[in-house]
Every structure is written in structure tokens, then in C-alpha cells.
Amino acid sequence: MFKNHFKTAWQNLRRHKSYVAINTIGLAVGIAACLLVFLLIRYETSFDNFHNNKERIYRVVAATKTPEGMNYSQGSALPVAEALRLDYPQLEQVARIYARKDKQLSPLNDAADTPQKKFKENKVLYAEPEFFSIFNFPFIAGDPKTALAEPNTAVLTQETAEKYFGNWQNAVGKLIKYDNDLVCKVTGILKNTPANTDFPLNVVLSFKTAAAHEDISKDWAGQDGSLNTFVVLPKNMPAAQFDNGLKAFVKKHSPAEYANQGYMVQPLSNIHYESRFGTLSGGTFSRELITALSLIGLFLLIIACINFINLATAQAVTRAKEVGIRKVLGSSKKQLILQFLSETFLITLASALIALGIAFIVLPLMNNLLQISVHLQFRFPLIAFLISTVITVTLLSGFYPALVLSGFNPITALKSKFTSKTTGGFSMRRVLVVFQFAIAQLLIIGTLIVVSQMDFFQNAAVGFDKEAVITVPMANDQSRPPQGDALKTALLQQAGVKDVSLSAFSPMDVAGWDDDFKFDNAAKKAGFRTDFKWADADYFKTYNIQFLAGAPYNQTDTTIKGFVVNEMLTKKLGFKNPEAIIGKKISFWDGKIAAPVVGVVKDFNSYSLKDEMKPVVLGGNKMFYRLMNIKIEPQQMQQTLAAIERIWSKTYPDFVYEYQFLDEKIASFYKQERQLSLLYQLFAGVAIFISCLGLYGFVSFMAVQRIKEVGIRKVLGASAGNIVYLFSKEFTLLIGIAFLIAAPLAYYFMHRWLQNFAYRIEIGVGIFVSTILIAEIIAWLTVGYRAIKAAVANPVKSLRTE
């Protein structure tokens, strides 16, 4: 029976090629979009799921009360891990890791302490040996339990070992130099880590090495975001119980003045999605975003199904006689439904195969766009998704049209008294068209708002001059006296270099020092935290940071003799006039760092525009400078960049030179939002394409059905414009109704999205006007050709046809 159904279905589909083509293309694009969303979500939800004890692995994170609210950090103080081992001996494992970026590593020759090559690495970790007992990163050489037990030992991934030594098998026992200073022995080789992990593991050094080489705060006050502590809870200890116990734990160990400093545990399964704490790899992917993308993929598939339903019910007029004959010859309603579902299944199956081809072509572009690593692998999840999609789309698209077609009265059908308005579902088609274009316009509005917000981020005034400035990480050359001042002097003599400054951070940075302070010899702290930036006096000139009162601190200071603060800090301290704070004393860390205020500058954004502007204190101390800020003449950009590299490489011949334009660095703060903006643009384009494809097919069918009506109207004097209006007026109205549904929904959801940013655009009327115009123009262009073709046709030919 099924064989006959499919054979008949194939013959019917061959007779309606244009109908089949439009439906197949629409469904293929919809299924392909849904498939790409499925692959993306499956990838993002798979992060670090491969660890054996993943349900019992937790990160100890900081949650500190401040006058401004809760302050969250993924980092913990250095002593936390040792204290946990003592207070909670029942914990199965405790391990610390410390992440570092922009570090130079060089493989050494066997015969001499001479680097063979120089590499800059952004994925470097210090880790305790227990780290590899907690996490299942497999070794292909070396012992995971002892590889990092001693100081000056290192583990490399297979790829990194091959890059350094040419052959990973020979890498164990070889030496590498870290930061051109510390020599470490390679004691193990890791299998290349998968893309779906938030742990940067190209090079892993023993944690005992960090104690001697890195400047890590050793007290309970120092919560370094790069230092993470992980624990494995025993099976009989609920996370809530351990979490509650941390309050007493902090009270026991932390000094009284840090009573507001607290810790909590974060499940491993939550790390990739929680932006409050972040990840060591830098990015998170919120569950709200996963939900939004899932709905977009589902809606795109529904839009494609709506096309099918509209065209199938509209085509029912041409198949009325076929249904009548089948019923007269004894076909039951059930048989007819199966027949039409068979046709739908064949179209859906063909669409799914084409969708696979589209996904195969588009997937590398999506990987490049989002900088991810998603692969189209024919394993159970993908096969199950495709099978369930084909079945769901077949039923969703085919059941209602099959019900309409199988319900025809055979006598009425054979008398050809059916029209597109009497086939059952004319009102339903209107509803579906409205739903279709409501989704498309919802995506258009969302895309316009996201693009506008990205433009705002890029062009907003931030309180300093970021144009034509490059930042160059300073070399950590322990073998010779600091060369920063000499390099700065040499660069200032170079034509095309306007200004040079040394600092710890750029004015707007993802990194920074955030701390409490005491003001004007007060016994208590000021009640709010400030962002602290180390920079020389030329910093203000290089970035054109404007002074409201006072002047920069002394350029020759090697100890701190003066601070410069921003306007916000003065206002938070109660000063209405910036001059009034000059001479007042600010102290950090129980007076270890203290100096009077010598200047006040206009406010500038020290972090991304996602965050509120913060009070800022700037001070000069050469010990902390690690970044060179160079202002370049734009007219001599290429020559100057080449000259800077020559001067830098001459000063630091043993180090890798690299630079970054500050505006590009700032743009990277909004990398995920920019990527999602492009993704939304793609999905909005897909929604419009599918909707217009269905609209074109529907109008083409109407043109055939109303050919005599058009002929009569033309004979009676109707112009081509009247005929075009006849075909277009209904769709114009339906798109308008769809807009009235989409606009408030889009405003609600996008307004909520914008609340994630401290600095954001206002959703103006222009966005909504642009959307309705875009939708109407695209619809008119879609149906225009077919409508004009019908309008200019010779009426004599249409009226001759019986």
C-alpha cells in the first residue's frame, strides 16, 4: 500500500514542478537554518561535559558585598586552597590554577642554553598536580600525578610540543624558557584539548613555579581573577551544605576588615553560561541566548512550514477533480490523507538532503564568524535530529492541507465549483501569512537594534583619544636593567611618533586593579571601591585626558608622591568643586601606598561600555609598568610601525614583538555582541527570504486562478496599475497587521536585552518605521514582477481559454 502511495505521490509531484521547487527550497533553507542552530547550541552546551566527575566539580568564586551592591569574581585568594584542605579533609580534591597571557616561550637547544625559536602564548596555566586528577585531560606521555609535582616543570599539548620541537615523542625531557628567564623541563604531553573546554591549556607549568616567578598576592585580601580554585565534593556532601559552610570558613580565616568578602561555589556545569564570573578562556554563552537562538531556529522552521501549508491549500483548487475522481473510485478519507502526506514526506526528505548540503557549505563560514569549532558529524544526535525534523515537518506541513484536500465533496469537486476561497482555509492562509511576516519583522527590528547598539559602542565618546594609538606589551627581561625609559626616548626621536607613555593598563581595559581606600587620614575606608591605574605623567598627554584641576604627578617619581583622580571620585566623596580635593591624602593597603591628590581629570570609561563608569585613581610607579602606549601620526602609519618594530627589536632582541591598535582592542570587548549581530542579520535574511518565497508562490498561483478575472477587468478599462494593486493590496494589509504584532513584542524583548549594558541606545520610532518600510518594499518587489506580468498579459488570450 505504501509503495503505491509513494509511486503516485512521485507522479503527482512531477506534474507540479514549480510548486515542488518553491516548497522544497523554502523547506530546505528553513531546515538548514534550524540545523545550524541545533549544531551551535549542541556545541555550546557541551563545554567540559567530558570530565568524569563533572557533577561534583565546583569552582570557589568570590561574592563580596560593597556599598554599590554585590561584586563577583571568578578569582580567589591564594590561601583559600590550603585552608580548604585543612578545614575540609573530606574534600576529594582541591586544586589551584593561575592563568597567564601574552607570555613568551622558547624551546632550548640540547647543547646550550640558547633558544631555537620564540613563541607568544595566550594559553598558559600554572596548575597544581591535583588539577589533572580533577579534570580528565588525557596524557599521551608522562604521569599526570607527578608531572607537575616539582618546580620548573611543564606539560605541553601535543600540538604545542610539535610546534616547539617538531616531534612530540621527543619533547619529554627537553627544556623550554619561559618569559626569557625561567627554564622549565617538559615532563608530560597532553592530548590536544578539545575546542569545547574553557581551560586554556597549551602550556601548563607547575604551580610551585608560580610562587617564585609571579607576583601573586599571598594574603586573604588579594582576589586575583586569574587564580581559580576548584574542589571535588564527596558524594555525600550536597553543594548547598558546603556553600553555607563557606560563610564560617571566611569569617574564621579572613581579617575582620574584610568581613564583607565572601565565597560561594559555582558548579562546573554553570561556568560556561554565567557572565557574572566569566571563564579563563574569556567568553560565556548565556542560557538566555541559547533559548533565544532555539526559538529563532524553531520559528524559521515554522515559517518554512507555513509556506508549504499556504501553497498546498491554495493548490487544492487545481486538485479538486483529482480528489473527486479518487473518492468516486472508492478512496477513503484516510487513504487520501496518507496519499497527500506521502507527497509531503517526499518533498521534506528532499529538502532535508538539500539542507545538509547547505549546512555543509555554510558551517565553515559560521565557525569563522563565531570563532568556534563545530563539525557536521553523522552520529546519533545529528541523525536523530534529522529524522525527527523530517517527521515533524511532514506532519506539521502536510496534515492540515491533507485534511482540507481529503474533505472535498466529490460531486462539487467534479463540477469544478471550487475556488481559492472555497477550498477551506482562506482565512487560515491570511493568519499564517501574518504570523510569518510577524516573525520576519520581529527579527528585522531585533537586528536593527543590535546593529545600532554595536555602532554606539564603536562611536561613543569615552573621555580620551583612542585613535592611532598602539599598545605594545613590555618585555620582562630579568637579565638586564629595565629598558623602558631608554626605549621611550628612542621612540620619541622617531619621525611619525607623537607621544609615548608607560603604564600598567590602557585607559579602557578588561584588566585592572580594583580596591578599597581610605581618604584624608580617615580611620574607616571610603565606602566604595576605585579602579587603580599605574601610568607615567605622559599618559595624560598621549590619550588627551583633560584636567579640571591641578596637574600630572612628577615624571621622575620612583615612589608615589601624588595621585590624579577622576571627576566621579571627587563627587562620590562629596566635593562639588574639583579644586577642593587637591592636597587631600588617599591611601591603599593600610597605608602601604599613600599620597596626596595633585590633579583631577574629566571622567573617562576605564572598562567597556557594558559597565558603569567607575571612580579612578592614577599613580606613577615604574615597578608596575608593563605596557607601552604609542601615539602615531596617521599620515605616516606604515613607515612608523615598521620603524617602531626595528627600535623595539633592537632593544629587546630576545623577545617577540607584537602590538595592537587600541581601538581594535576596545572593539574586542564587544566581540560576542558583534558576532551575534551578524548571526541575527543572517537569520533575519533567511526569514525574509522564506517568507518572500512563499509570497511569490502564492501570488503566482493567484495569477493563474484569476486569469479570466484579470482579462475581464482589462477589457472593462482597468489599467496595469489597477491590476498590480489588485494583487498587492491584501498582502500590504497583512504585512501591516503583522507589524502591529511584531513591534510591541520586539520592543519588549530588545528593551530587556539593552538593560545588560550600562550605556545603551534609546529604541526610537525610526527603527520601527524602517522595519515596516523594509517589509513592505521587499514584499512589493517580490510580488511585483508576477503581478506586472499578469497585468500586461493579452486579455484576449485569457478570455479565449475555457
N, C-alpha and C positions, 0 to 999 in steps of 0.2 A: 504493500500500500504506500509506504513512504517513498519507495523508489518511483512510483508513478507520480506522486505529488511533486517530487523534485524534478522529474523529467518535464512535467507540464509547466512547472514554475520556470524552468530554464527557457522553454519555448516562449512563454509569455514575456519574460524579461528581454529576450532578443527582439521582440516586436516593438518594445518601448525603450529604444536605446537612449534617447535624450533624458527621459525620466530616470532611467537607471544611472546614467552618468552623473546627473546632478545629485541624486541621493547618495551615490557611492562616494563622490568627492566630499560632500558635506559630512557624511558619517566618518570618512577616513580622517579628515582634519580634526574632527571632534574627538575621535578615539585616540589619535596621535597626541593631541594636547593633554588628554586625560592620562595617557600612558606616561608622558614625560613628567607630569605632576606626581604620578604614582612612584616613578623611579627616584625623583628628587626627594620625596617625603620618606621613602623607604631608606634612602641613603642617610638623611639627616637624623632619622630615628634609630640608626644602627650604631651610633658612636659609642665605642667602648663597651659594647654588648658581649664581646668575645671573652671577657675575663671570667674565670671560673666562679669566683665568689662575689660577683657583681652586686648581688642583693645585699651583701653585708659590708661593702666597702663605702666608707664615708670620708669626706674632707672636713677638717675642722676649720671653720671660717669665722671671721670677726664680725660682730654686730654691736657697734658702740653707740650709746646714747649721747647726743650732742644737743645744744640748745636749738639747732636748726632741724633736728629730727634724727632718725637713725642713719648711721654711717656704716656702710657694708664694705667688706674687703675679703677677697679670697685668701689673703695672706694671714699668717700667724706669727707670733713672736718666736724667736729661736728656742727659748727654754721650754716651750709648750710640749714638745715631743718627749723630752726626758722626764718631765713632770708627769705626763700621762703614763709612761712606763712604770713609774714608781707608784702612783696612786691607783692605777687600774691594771694590776698584773694579769687580770683575766682577759685583757685585750689580746687577740690572736697575733696581730702585727701592728706596729707603728712605724711609719717611715716619713722622713722629710725629703723634699726635693727643692732645688733652688734653680730657677730658670735664668739664663743669660742670653743676650742677643748681641749681634754685631761683634762677635769675638773672632780673632784671627787664630787659625791653627795651621801648623806646618809639619809635614812628615820629615823626620830627620834621617840623614844617611847613616848607614851602619858604622862606617869608619870614623866619622867626625860629627861633632855637634853642629852640623850645617843643614839648614832647611833645603829640601829639594824643591818644594812649591809652597805657595802661600794661598790660603783659602779663607774667605769670610763666612762664618757660620751664624745663622739665626736660630738654630735649633740645638742649643747646648743646655744640658742639665747637670747639676750636681745631684747625686742621689745616694741615700744610704743603702746598704746591701739588702735590707728588708723590702725595698721597693719592688724588686723582681720576685719576691715571694708573694706580694700582694697582687701585682699585675702580671698577666700572662703574656709577656713579650718574649717569644722563644729565642733561645741561644742556638747558634749553629757551631759555635766554638767557645770554649771556656765554661766555667762553672758559675751559674747565676748566684749561688750563695756566697762565693768568696771573691768574685771578680772585682768587686768594689770595696773589699774589706780593708785595704791598706791605702794610705795617702799616695798621691801621684799615680793613680791607676785610672784607666779609661776603657770604656766599651764603645765600639763603633757599630753602626749598622753595616750590613753587607755592602750597600751602595756606597756609603762613605768610605769604607775600607778600600774598595776598588778604586775610588776616586783618588785616594791618598797614595796607595801602594800598588795599584794595577791589578792585584790579585788578593782577594780577601783571605784565601787559605794561608798566605804567608804573612798576614798582618799581625797575628798574635805574637807578642814578644817584641814588636817594633816600638819605636819611640816617636812621640809627637810633641811639638812645642806649642803651648797654649799662651796666647797673648804675647808671643815673642819673649817669654820669661820663664814659664813653668814647664818643665819636661815631665811628661807622663808616659807610662808604659801601657801598651794595649794588652789587656788581659782577657778580652772576650769580644765576640762578634755576634750581633743581634741579627735575626732575620729582618729584612726590610719591614718597617712598620706599615700597617695598612693606612689608607687615606682617612678612614673613619675613626680616628682617635684624636683626642685633644691634648696628647702629650708629645711635645717636640723632642724627638729622640735621635737626632743624627749623631750626636756625640754625648756620652754620659760619663762624667767624671765622678770619682769617689767624693762623698760629702766631707770626708776628713780633709780633703784638699782645699775645700772652700774656706774652712776655718783659718787657714794660713794665708790664702791668696785674696779672698774677697772681704770687703769692709761691711760685714753683716752686724747689725746691732745685736748685742748679746743680752739685753735686758727685756723685761716684760712690756715695756712701752713701745718697742720697735716692731710694728706690724708691717712687714715688707710684703707687698702684693706678689712678689716673685717667689716668696718662700711659702710653700704649701705643705701641710701636714695631713697625712692620710692614716686611717685606722681601719682595722677589720674587727667588727664586733663579734663576740661569740654568739652562737645560735640561740642561746637562752637569754640574751640581753636585748630588749626592744630599743630601738633608736630613741624613742621618747624618754626612756629611763636614763640613758646615757646623756641625752641633751639636757635634761633637768639637772643632772649631777654636775654639769659644767659650770653652773652658777656658783656653787660652793667651791668648785675647783679654782675658779678665777679669784674668788674672794680670799682663798687660802694663800695663793701664790703671788697675786698681783699687789703692788703697793697701794696704799689707801687712796692716794691722789688719782689713781686710775680705776676708781670704783665703778665708773660708768662703762669701762671697757669689758665687753662680754664676748663669749664664743658660743657657737652652735654648730651642729653637724649638718652637712649637706650630702644627700645620697649621690653616689656616682651616677645613677640614672637621671639625676636632675642637672648635673653640671653643664651639659651642652645647651640647655634651654634657659638658664637663669642669668639674665643680664646684670642683676644686682651684684653678682660676684665675678662673673666672667670666667674665662678659661686661659690657660697658659698659652694656647695657640692663638688667642686674640679674639675669636669670634664666637657668638652664640646664635642660636636659631630658635626663637621663642615658639612655645606651643600655640600661642595665638596666631602666629604666622603660618604654622602647619595647618591649623584649622582653616584659615583664610584661603590658603592655596588648595586645600582639599575641596572647599566649596567652589572655588573658581573652576577646578578641573571637572567637578560634577556638573556645574552649570553649563560649561562648554559642551559636555556630552548631551545634556538635556536639550540645548539649543539645536544640536545636530538631529536629535530625535524629533524635535518639533518640525524641522524641515520635512522630515520623512512623513510625519502624520499629515501635515498640510497638503503636501503633494499627492499623497496616496488618496486622501479623501476627495481632493479636487479631481483626481483622475477617475474617480468612481463613475462619473458620467459616461466616460468612454467605455467602461467595462460593464455597464448595466445590462446590455444584451447578453454578454457572455454569462453573467450570473443568472439571468432569466433562463437561458438555454440549459445551463447546468442543473438548475432546480427542476425544470420540466423533465429532464432526463433522469431525475431521481437523486441528485446530490443532496445530502442533508446539510443543515447549517454547520454542524461540527466538521464535516468534510471540507466545506468551503473555507472555514476558519483555518483549518490545517493547511489548505492549499495556499492561502494568502500569507500565512506565517512562514511557509516554506520559501516563498519568494523573498520575504523579508530576511530570512536566515541567510539565503544565498548572497543578497546584497550586503548584509552585515559582515559575513565571513570574508567577502572580497574586500570590504572596507578595512577590516582588521588587518588583513595581509598588507594592504597598501599603507595603513597606519604604521606597521612595523618598519616598512621601508622609509617612511617619513621620519620616524623616530631615530632610525639608524643614521640618517643624514644630519638631523638637527642636533642630536645628542652631543657631538663634539663641540658644536657652537655653544650649547648651553654650558658644557663643562668649562669652556674658555671664558664665558661670560661670568659665571659664578665662581670660577676658580675652585672647582670641585672635581671629583673623580668618580663619575657614575658610569657603569657599563651595562650594556644590554646582554644579559646572560640568560640563556634558556634553561632556567632552573624552575623548581616547583612554584615559587611565588609569582614569577612572571607568567608561567603557563596558566596557573590558577586565575590570575588577573584577566588574562586574555579570554579564557573560557567563560568566566563569569560575566565579563563585559559583553561578549557576543550573545550569550543567553539573555542577559538583562536588556540589552539594546533591542534584540529581536522581539522580546515581549513588550517592551515599552513603546517601541516604534510601530510594531505590527499589529498588536492586539486590537486597538481601537479602530484602525482602518479595516481590519478583517471583520470586526463586528458590524461596521457600517455596510460593507460590501455584501456580507452574507445575509444581511437583514432585508435586502431588496424584495419587493413583491414581484414575482415573475411576470405577471400579466402587465403590470405597469412598466416593468423594465423592457419587455418585448415591444411595447407600444412606443418606446423612446420618449416617454414623458418626463424623464429625469433631467434636471439641470443642476448646475453647481450649487444652487440654493436649496435644492430639494433632496440632496444626497445625504442629508443628516450631518450636521457638523459645521455649517457655515458660520454660526455664532462661535462654535468651538475654535474654528480656524482664526477668527478675529482675536479671541482670548489668547491663543497660542502665539500669534504674531506680536501682540502687546507684551506678553511675557518674554519673548525672545529679544525684542528691542529694549525692554526694560533692563535686562541683564547686560546687553551690549552698552547701553548708555551709563549704567552703573559703573562698568569698567572704564569707560571713557572719562567720566568725572573723576574717578579714583586716580587714573593715570595722570590727568591734568594737574590734580592737586599734588601728587607725589613729585612730578616734574617741576612744578612751581616751587615746592619746598627745597628741592635739590638746587635750583637756581638761586634761591635765597641763601642757602648755605655757602654757595660759591661766591656770591657777590656782596654779602652783608659786610658792613664796616665792623672791624674787630678791634679798633683802637690802636693799631700800629700798621706800619707799611710792610706788607709781606711780599711785594713784587720784586723780582730779580734778586732774591736772596737765596744763597745756597748754604746748607749746613753740612759740615764735614766732621765726622767723629774724630776726636783726638786720639793719637796713638799712645798706648800705655807702655812706653819704653822705660823699663826699670834699669836698663844698663847704663843710662846717661842722665844728666840733669834735665829737668823739664825744658822743652824747646818751644813752648807755646808763644812766649813773648818774641823770640827771635823769628819764628815763622810769621807771626803777625806783622812784625816790622818789614820783613821781606815782601810780604803780600801787599802792604800799603804802598810800596815803591813801584809796584807793577801797574802799568797803564791799564785802565779799564776796571780797576778795583777802587770803589768809592770809600767803603768803610769795612773794618774788621773788628769783631768782638769775640771774646771768650766767655763761655757760660757753661752752666750745668745742663740747662734745658733751653729750647727755643721759647719765645713768648707764649705760643699756643702749642701745647704738647699733650700727649696722652700720659706721660710720666710727670711726676712732680713730688715735692715734699709737702706734706700736709700736717700741721702740728698746732698744739695749743701754745699760748704765750702769756706772759704777764706784762702789764703796761704801767708805766710810770711808778715803778717800785711798789706796786700793789702786792698784798700778801696772797691774794687769790688770782687765778687765771682770768683772762678777759671774758670768758663765757662763750667764745666762738673760735673756730679754727681758721688758720690762714694758710694760703699757698705760699711756700717759700721758694724763691728763685735765686741761685747764685749766679752773678754776672759781673763783668767788669764795667767801668764807668762808660765805655764807648758803646755799650749795649743800647743805651737810650738814643744815641745819635744814629746808630746802624738801623734801628727799627722806627726811627722818628716818633718815639714815645714822648708826648708833650708834658712839660712840667707846669703845674699850677702854683707851686710854691717851692722855695728852696732850690737846691741844685744837686747834681750827682755826688756820690761819695768820692773820696780821694782815689785817684787812679793808682797810686803807688802802695795802697794799703795791702799788707800781707796779713794783718789781723783786722777784724771788723771794727771800724771806728764810726760807722754811720750806716743807717738804713734808709732806703727810699720806699715809701708805701703808696698804694693807690688811693683814689678818692673814696672808694667804697669803705675801706678800712677806717678812714677818718670819720665818716658818717656813722658807722656802726659803733664807734667809740664816743659819739655824741658831739663831735666838733662840726660846727656849721661853717667855719672858716678854715681852709686848709693851712693857713699860716700858723694857726693856734697850736698845731701838733708838733711844729718844728722844735727840736730840742728835747722832747719827751722821750723817755727811755723805753725800749722794748727788749725783753729777754726771753730766751728759749732754753729748755732743758735745765731748769733750776739755776739759771744764771750763767751756765757754761758759755752761752753765746748771748751777748748783750751789747747794745749800742744805742745812741740817740737817733731820732728821726732827723734826717738832713734834707729830705725832699719829698714832695707829693706829686704824683703824676696822674694824668687823666686815666679813667678806668679803661682796661683792655681785657679781652677774653683770654684767660690763661688755659682754658680747656676747650673742648669742642662746643659748638653752639647747641648741642643737645643738653648741656648742663648750664645751670645758673652761673652768672658771673660771681667770682669769689674775691674776698679781700686778699691782697697780695703784698708781700714784703720782699724786697730785693736787697741783697747784700753782696759785697765783694770779698772773695777769698780764693786765691789761686789753687788751693788744695783740692777744690771741688770742680774745677773746670774740666769738662770732658767733651765740649762741643765748640767748633769754630763757626761763627756766623759771618758770611762774606757778602757784602752788598756790591753788585756788579753793574756797570754801565750797560744798559740793554743794547746799545748800538754796537758794542764790541763783544757780544756774548761768547761766540765760539772761540775767538782768539784768546779771550781772557780765561775761559775754562781750561783751555789747553795749557796756558801759562801757569795757572794755579796748580794743576796736576804736576807740572815739572818742578815747581818750587817745593811742593809738599813731598814729592818722592825723593827729592834731593835731601830734604831734612830728615825724612824717615824712610831710608832705602829698604829696610827690612819689613815694612808694613804695606798691607794692601790699601790703596787709595780708593775711596768711594765718597760720593756726595749725593745730596738730594735737594731739589728746589723746595723751599718752604711751602709755597702754595700747593705743590703736589703732595707734600706731607700732610697738610691740612685737609686736602681733598680726600686723603685716605681715611680720615676719621669717619667719613660717611660712605665708606666703601659698600657696606651691605645695603644701605638705603638706595645707593645708586644702582647696584645690581638688581635689586627688586624693582626699581623704577623701570629698568629695561625689560624685566620679566613681565611686569604689568602691561607695558606697551605692547609686547608680543601677544599676550593673552587678549588684550582689547582688540588688537588687529584680527586675531583668529575669530573672536566673537562677531565682529563686524562682517568678516568675510563669509562666515557660515550663514549669518542672518541674511546678507545680501544675496547669497547663492540661492537660498530658499525663496526669497522675494522675487528674484529673476525667474526662477522656475514657475512660481505661482502666476506671475504676470504673463509669462509665455503661454501657459495653459489657458488663462482667461482670454488671451488674444485669439486663440483657436476657438474657444467656446462662443465668443461674442463676435465672430467674424461677420455674420449676417447683420447683427445689430449695428456694427460699425458701418457696413455698406449702406444700410438704410439711412443712418444719420447723415452720412456724407451726401447721399442723393438729396436729402431734405435740406442741405445747406450747411451742415456742421463743418467747421474749419479743422485743420490739423491740430491746432491748439486746443479746440474743444475736445477732440478725441484723446489727446495726451492727458488733459485734465480729468477725463472720464476714468482713465486707468489709474491715475495717481492720487486722486483726492482721498480715497479711502485709506491708502497707506500713509498719507500725510497725517490724517487724523489719528490713526492708530499709533503712529510714532510719537505724536504729541501726547496721547494718553500714557504711553509707556514712559515718557519723560516725567510726567506728573507723579508716576510711581517711583521711578529711579531717583529723582532729585532728592527727596527727603531722606531716603534710605542712605544714599551716598553721603549726604551731609552728616548724618548721624555717625556713620562708621568712620569717615575720614576725620571728623572733628575729634573723635576718640583717639585716632591714630596720632594726630598732631599734638595731643596732650603729652606724648612721650618726649617732646622737645621743649626746652626752656625758651628757645627763640623760634618762632614759627610764623607762617603767613596767616593772614585772615582769609577765610573762604569767601571770596567776592562773588557778586552776581555774574561777572564776566565769564567765569568758568562754566556756569550753567547755560548762559546764552551761547557760548561757544559749542557746548555739547549738543544742544538741540539743533543748532545750525549744521554742525558736522553730520549728525544723524540724518537730518532731512536732505542735505545735499548729497550724501552718499546714496541714500535711498532713491532720490530722483535720478541720479546718474545711473544707478543700477537698472531701474525700470524704464529710463528714458529711451534707450535705444529700441527696446522691444515695443514700447508704446508708439514711438515715432514711426517705426516700421509698419505697425498696424494702421496708423493714421494716414500714411501716404499710399497705402495699397489701393489698387484699382477697385472701386466698389462694384463694377460690372462683373468682375470675376467672382467675387464673393457671393453676389446675388444669383449668379447662374448655377452655383453648386447646390445640389439637392442632397 
